[in-house]
Amino acid sequence: MLVIKMISGLEKEFELSAAEIEDFINWYNNRADGNGKETYMFEKDFNMGPFTARKDYVAFSKIQSFEVMEYTK
C-alpha cells in the first residue's frame, strides 16, 4: 500500500502491486532530479459507477512525503 501525504495535509492511499510502487518511486526520484512529468497518474478500478475509467493525478510539487507498507494477502 502506498500512502501519499500532500502538503495540504490530505492523505491519499493506493493499493498497488510491487511493480506499480516501484514505478511510482522511480517517477518520484526522477522528478526530484528534475526529469519527467510533473504529475503521476493512478488508475482506479473501484467505485466505477457509470464511468469507463477513473484516474487520479498527483502533482510532484504537492507531495510532502510518502510511505510504502508491504503485506501479504
N, C-alpha and C positions, 0 to 999 in steps of 0.2 A: 504494500500500500504506500502511496506517495501522498504526503500532506504538505501543501504549499502554504506558507504564511505570507500574506500580502502586506504591503506597507500600510494599508488601510486598517489592518487588524483582522480582516476576513481570512478564514482558512478554507482551502479547497482540498477535498480528498478525492483521490482517484485509485481505484483498484486496478492495477496493471500487472502484466507479466514481467518477468525479469528482463526480457529483451526490450520491452517498452520503457521500463525505468532506465535502462542503460541508454536508450535513445534520448530520453529527456536529459539525463546527466551530461551526455555528450553535447547536446544542443546548448545547455546551460554553460558548460565550460568553454565552448567555442564562442558563445556570445560574450562571456566575461572577457575573452581575449579580443573582442571587437569584431568577430566574424559571425556571419549568419544573420538570420531573420530576427526581428525584434519580438515576434510572438511565436509561441509554440501551441499547436492545436491538438486537443484531445478529442477523440471520437467517443461519444456517449451512446450506449446501447440499452439504456433503461429509461422508463417513463417516456416511451416514444410517442404515445398518443397517435395523432394523425400524421406525424412527421415521418419522412423517409430517412432523415439523418438529423443528428444533433451534434454540434461541435462547440467546444469551449476553448476559446483562445486566451492564453495567459501571456501578458507582456513582461519581458525580462526586467524592464525598469521598475515594475511594480512589485517584484518579488523581494521579500525581506529575507526569508530563509526557507529551506525545505527539509523534510525528514523522510527517510525511507524505512519502512517497517516490514520485515520479512516474516512470513508464517507459512505453515504447511496446511493444506486443506484436509 
